[in-house]
Amino acid sequence: MRFIRRLIIATAQWVALLSIFVVTFSGGVSGWSWVLGDPNTDDKWGYVGFLAGAFIGFAIAATLAGAYFCLVEIAYNTRQQSEPR
């Protein structure tokens, strides 16, 4: 049972790390398309939109992943203290 619990937690941690990359790229593409949606803008502003969107996406994903990893650490530390030695 302990192996299955650790496997599930490890898998969830890898998915959380993968989501940082996916959300960052998705935010960049969203910012790029939002800036280029206006027909009066130059192409160079598309790169600025991509960088701004990627930064916002990274900030959101890193905050959520950080909160998740904090909860995992709390659960791990709590479980270690409650087991007999």
N, C-alpha and C positions, 0 to 999 in steps of 0.2 A: 504494500500500500504506500509506503514511503517513496518507493521508486516512481510510482505513477504520479504522486503529488509533485515530486521534483521535476518530472518530465513535463507536466502541464505548466508549471511555473516557468521553466526554461523556454518552452515553446512560446508562451505569452510574452516573455521578455524579448525574444527575437522578433516577434511580430510587432512589438512596440518600437523596436529600433528600425525595422523596415518601414513602419508608418512614418517615421521622421523624414525619410528620403522621399516617400511617395507624396506626403502632404507638402513638402518643400517644393518639389517639382510641380505639383498641381497648382500651388499658389503662384508660382512663377508663370505658368502658362495662363492662368486666370488673369494675372496682372497684365501680361503681354496682350491678351485678346481684349481686355477692357480698355487699354490705352489705344490700341489700333482700331477699336470700334468706331472711334470718332474719325470721320473722313478728312478732317482738317489738320491732323497731326502728321509729323514726319516719321519716317521709319526709325530714326535714332531714338525716339521716345518709347518705342516698343521694348528696347533693351532696358531702359530705366523702369518701365512697368514690370518687366520680368524680374528684375532685381528687387524691386519693392515688394512684389507679390511673393517672391521666394523668401524674403526676409520675414514677412508677416506669417507665411505658412510655417517657416521654421520655428518662429517664436511660439506659435500655437502648439505645434507638435511637440516641441521640446518641453513646454510647460506641462502638457498632459502626460508625456512619458516620464517626466521627473516626478510628478505626483504619483504615478503608478509605481515607479521604482521605490519611492519613499514608503508606500504602503507595503510593498513586498519586503523591504528591510524591516519594517515594524513587525510584520507577521513572522519573519524569520527570527528576529531577536526575541520576540515573545515566546515562540515555540521552543527555542533553545533553553530558556530559563525554566520553563514548566516541566521539562523532562527530567526524570531522576538521573543522578550521576552514578 
